[in-house]
Amino acid sequence: KRSGESWQTKLKKKYLDLYVNDKLYTKHSDDLKRYARDPLSNSILDFYIKNKETKEDKLRKLRIWEQLENILREHFDCEVAGFGSTFNGFGIKGCDLDLQIFPGEEKRGSTKKKFLSKVKEILLNNNWILEEGARVIPAKFPILKCVHRQLNIPIDIGYGSGATTTNIRDAHFLFYCSQQDPRVAPLMIAVKKWAQIG
């Protein structure tokens, strides 16, 4: 067992504090309007306001994070960390939840794909995810793609290791970038949408 509070747990508490206490976007909400002085800026701002991920959705995803950790800890020692658009400030309604599982010592010998297949089996046995569409995608860093049964939220679950913590640090860095200027999040969300259309 790990001694003390893990960095993954500290990260989860930090996000929970930000979401519960409305520390996201609040200091910039009124500032945005003064930047929308032309049709393009107005269009970007309108899209952002209508499509940005809600506080309620963020809190639901934090509950999923905690549930996943609790379910898996009944079977083996592990930590779970969140990353991706929900945590970098650029999430839109309906975006998936990206999580990484960092297994304890007893599970580090298994292959990533085998480990995630076991996770899938555990989650299906707990009736926590939908069986339809739940699959492990093989790759250098395999992903378990699934959907939370109760909340119908798509989830991508990866195997956490030293090589994958870059994703988590990037999300944290981008979040702080988004808090430095009110135009960052609307612009990045607009660029993401444009890239999807293109």
C-alpha positions as CSV (number, residue, x, y, z in Angstrom):
1,K,0.0,0.0,0.0
2,R,1.1,3.6,-0.7
3,S,1.8,5.8,2.3
4,G,0.4,9.3,2.3
5,E,-1.8,10.9,-0.3
6,S,-1.0,10.2,-3.9
7,W,-0.6,12.9,-6.5
8,Q,-3.6,11.5,-8.3
9,T,-5.8,12.0,-5.2
10,K,-4.5,15.5,-4.7
11,L,-5.3,16.3,-8.4
12,K,-8.8,14.9,-8.0
13,K,-9.4,17.1,-4.9
14,K,-8.0,20.1,-6.7
15,Y,-10.5,19.7,-9.6
16,L,-13.3,19.1,-7.2
17,D,-12.5,22.3,-5.4
18,L,-12.5,24.2,-8.7
19,Y,-15.8,22.8,-9.9
20,V,-17.8,22.8,-6.6
21,N,-16.7,26.3,-5.7
22,D,-17.2,27.8,-9.2
23,K,-13.6,28.8,-9.7
24,L,-13.6,28.0,-13.4
25,Y,-14.2,30.8,-15.8
26,T,-16.0,33.0,-13.2
27,K,-13.4,35.8,-13.1
28,H,-13.5,36.0,-16.9
29,S,-17.2,35.6,-17.7
30,D,-18.0,39.3,-18.0
31,D,-14.7,40.2,-19.6
32,L,-15.5,38.1,-22.7
33,K,-18.2,40.4,-24.0
34,R,-15.8,43.3,-24.5
35,Y,-13.7,41.3,-26.9
36,A,-16.6,40.4,-29.2
37,R,-16.4,43.5,-31.5
38,D,-16.7,41.8,-34.9
39,P,-18.9,39.1,-36.4
40,L,-16.2,36.4,-36.2
41,S,-15.5,37.1,-32.5
42,N,-19.2,37.2,-31.8
43,S,-19.7,33.8,-33.5
44,I,-16.8,32.2,-31.5
45,L,-18.2,33.6,-28.3
46,D,-21.7,32.5,-29.0
47,F,-20.5,28.9,-29.9
48,Y,-18.5,28.8,-26.7
49,I,-21.3,29.9,-24.4
50,K,-23.8,27.5,-26.0
51,N,-21.5,24.5,-26.1
52,K,-19.0,24.6,-23.2
53,E,-19.2,21.8,-20.8
54,T,-21.4,22.6,-17.8
55,K,-20.4,22.5,-14.2
56,E,-22.9,19.6,-13.6
57,D,-21.3,17.5,-16.3
58,K,-17.8,18.1,-14.8
59,L,-19.1,17.0,-11.4
60,R,-20.7,13.9,-12.9
61,K,-17.3,13.0,-14.4
62,L,-15.6,13.5,-11.1
63,R,-18.0,11.1,-9.6
64,I,-17.2,8.5,-12.3
65,W,-13.5,9.0,-11.6
66,E,-14.2,8.2,-7.9
67,Q,-16.5,5.3,-8.6
68,L,-14.0,3.7,-11.0
69,E,-11.3,4.0,-8.4
70,N,-13.5,2.5,-5.6
71,I,-14.6,-0.5,-7.8
72,L,-11.1,-1.4,-8.9
73,R,-9.6,-1.1,-5.4
74,E,-11.9,-4.0,-4.4
75,H,-9.7,-6.1,-6.7
76,F,-6.2,-4.5,-6.7
77,D,-4.3,-1.5,-5.5
78,C,-4.4,1.4,-8.0
79,E,-4.8,5.1,-8.5
80,V,-6.8,6.8,-11.2
81,A,-6.1,10.2,-12.8
82,G,-8.1,12.4,-15.2
83,F,-6.9,14.3,-18.2
84,G,-8.2,15.6,-21.5
85,S,-10.7,18.3,-22.4
86,T,-12.8,18.0,-19.3
87,F,-9.8,19.0,-17.2
88,N,-7.9,21.3,-19.6
89,G,-10.7,23.9,-19.8
90,F,-11.6,23.1,-23.4
91,G,-14.4,20.6,-22.9
92,I,-17.7,20.9,-24.8
93,K,-21.1,19.2,-24.1
94,G,-21.0,15.5,-24.8
95,C,-17.2,15.2,-24.8
96,D,-15.8,11.9,-23.4
97,L,-14.0,11.4,-20.1
98,D,-10.3,10.4,-20.3
99,L,-8.9,8.5,-17.4
100,Q,-5.7,6.6,-16.7
101,I,-5.3,3.8,-14.2
102,F,-2.0,3.5,-12.4
103,P,-1.8,-0.1,-11.0
104,G,0.0,-1.0,-7.8
105,E,3.1,-3.2,-7.8
106,E,1.3,-6.5,-8.0
107,K,-0.3,-5.6,-11.4
108,R,2.6,-4.0,-13.1
109,G,3.9,-7.2,-14.6
110,S,0.9,-7.8,-16.8
111,T,0.7,-6.4,-20.3
112,K,-1.3,-3.2,-20.8
113,K,-3.8,-4.9,-23.0
114,K,-4.3,-7.8,-20.6
115,F,-4.7,-5.4,-17.7
116,L,-7.3,-3.3,-19.5
117,S,-9.2,-6.5,-20.5
118,K,-9.3,-7.4,-16.8
119,V,-10.6,-3.9,-16.0
120,K,-13.3,-4.3,-18.6
121,E,-14.3,-7.6,-17.1
122,I,-14.6,-6.1,-13.7
123,L,-16.6,-3.2,-14.8
124,L,-19.0,-5.4,-16.8
125,N,-19.5,-7.7,-13.8
126,N,-20.3,-4.6,-11.7
127,N,-22.9,-3.5,-14.3
128,W,-21.0,-0.2,-14.4
129,I,-20.5,0.1,-18.1
130,L,-22.6,-0.9,-21.2
131,E,-21.5,-4.2,-22.8
132,E,-22.3,-2.9,-26.2
133,G,-19.3,-1.1,-27.7
134,A,-17.0,-1.9,-24.7
135,R,-13.7,-2.9,-26.2
136,V,-9.9,-2.6,-25.7
137,I,-8.2,-1.0,-28.7
138,P,-4.7,-2.4,-29.2
139,A,-1.9,0.1,-29.7
140,K,1.4,1.1,-28.1
141,F,-0.8,2.6,-25.4
142,P,-4.0,0.6,-25.6
143,I,-7.4,2.2,-24.6
144,L,-10.5,0.7,-23.1
145,K,-13.4,2.5,-24.7
146,C,-16.7,2.2,-22.9
147,V,-19.9,4.0,-21.8
148,H,-21.0,4.6,-18.2
149,R,-24.3,2.7,-17.9
150,Q,-26.1,5.1,-15.6
151,L,-24.9,8.5,-16.9
152,N,-24.4,7.4,-20.6
153,I,-21.0,9.2,-20.6
154,P,-18.4,7.8,-23.0
155,I,-15.1,7.0,-21.3
156,D,-11.6,6.3,-22.6
157,I,-9.5,4.4,-20.0
158,G,-5.8,4.0,-20.4
159,Y,-2.9,2.2,-18.6
160,G,-1.1,4.8,-16.5
161,S,2.7,4.8,-16.3
162,G,5.6,7.2,-16.3
163,A,5.4,7.5,-20.1
164,T,1.7,8.5,-20.1
165,T,1.8,11.2,-17.4
166,T,2.7,13.8,-20.1
167,N,-1.0,13.8,-21.0
168,I,-2.0,14.6,-17.5
169,R,0.6,17.4,-17.1
170,D,-0.4,18.8,-20.5
171,A,-4.1,19.0,-19.4
172,H,-3.0,20.8,-16.2
173,F,-0.8,23.2,-18.1
174,L,-3.5,24.0,-20.7
175,F,-6.0,24.6,-17.9
176,Y,-3.8,27.3,-16.3
177,C,-3.3,28.8,-19.8
178,S,-7.0,29.0,-20.2
179,Q,-7.3,30.9,-16.9
180,Q,-4.7,33.6,-17.9
181,D,-6.8,35.2,-20.7
182,P,-10.6,34.9,-21.2
183,R,-10.1,34.4,-25.0
184,V,-8.1,31.2,-24.8
185,A,-10.9,28.7,-24.1
186,P,-13.4,30.1,-26.6
187,L,-10.6,30.2,-29.3
188,M,-9.4,26.7,-28.6
189,I,-12.9,25.3,-28.6
190,A,-13.6,27.0,-31.9
191,V,-10.4,25.6,-33.4
192,K,-11.3,22.1,-32.3
193,K,-14.7,22.4,-33.9
194,W,-13.2,23.8,-37.1
195,A,-10.8,20.8,-37.2
196,Q,-13.6,18.4,-36.8
197,I,-15.6,20.0,-39.7
198,G,-12.5,20.1,-41.9
